[in-house]
Amino acid sequence: MARVCLLTGKKPITGNKVSHSNIKTRRRFLPNLQTKRYFLAEEDKWITIKVSSEAIRTINKNGLYSVVKQLRANGEKI
């Protein structure tokens, strides 16, 4: 499974690691992804999705079912 948030699309980005002596080397910044299990009451089943912490807040705000409907409209299989 890739390091990509299912809801927001966040993925690793690259940048520089800068040492005390100002030497720059390439590094990766990984998104804060969590594998979460939610109970979808409308369909009476559990779903497991890999989401960022920002997406968890979005699910809490908008509701799980509306987020799942939006993902399915975009072609995701949930």
C-alpha positions in Angstrom: 0.0 0.0 0.0 1.4 3.4 -1.0 2.0 6.2 1.4 -0.9 8.3 0.1 -3.9 9.6 2.0 -7.1 8.2 0.5 -9.1 11.3 1.3 -6.8 14.3 0.8 -4.2 12.7 -1.6 -1.3 13.8 0.6 1.9 11.9 -0.3 5.7 12.2 0.5 7.5 15.3 -0.7 11.2 15.9 -1.0 13.4 18.6 0.5 16.8 19.3 2.0 18.2 18.2 5.3 20.4 21.1 6.4 23.2 20.4 8.9 24.7 22.8 11.4 27.5 23.5 8.8 24.9 24.2 6.2 25.5 21.1 4.1 22.4 20.1 2.2 21.4 16.6 1.5 18.1 15.3 0.0 15.5 13.8 2.3 11.8 12.8 2.2 9.0 14.4 4.3 6.4 11.7 4.9 2.7 12.5 5.6 1.2 11.7 9.0 -0.8 8.7 7.9 -2.9 6.5 10.1 -4.7 3.2 9.3 -8.1 3.7 10.8 -11.1 1.4 11.2 -14.5 3.0 11.1 -17.9 1.4 11.5 -20.2 2.5 8.7 -23.6 2.3 10.4 -25.7 2.9 7.2 -24.2 -0.3 5.6 -23.7 -2.1 8.9 -20.0 -3.0 8.2 -16.5 -2.0 9.2 -14.2 -0.2 6.8 -10.4 0.2 7.0 -8.9 3.3 5.4 -5.4 4.9 5.4 -5.9 8.6 6.1 -3.9 11.6 7.3 -4.6 13.3 10.6 -6.2 16.2 8.6 -8.5 13.7 7.0 -9.5 12.3 10.4 -10.6 15.8 11.4 -12.5 16.1 8.2 -14.3 12.8 8.8 -15.2 14.0 12.4 -16.5 17.3 11.0 -18.5 16.1 8.0 -19.5 12.6 9.0 -18.2 9.3 7.8 -21.0 8.5 5.4 -20.8 11.7 3.5 -17.1 11.3 3.1 -17.5 7.7 1.9 -20.2 8.8 -0.6 -17.8 11.5 -1.9 -14.9 9.0 -2.3 -17.2 6.5 -4.2 -18.3 9.3 -6.5 -14.6 9.9 -7.3 -14.2 6.2 -8.2 -12.6 4.8 -5.0 -13.6 1.3 -4.0 -14.6 1.2 -0.4 
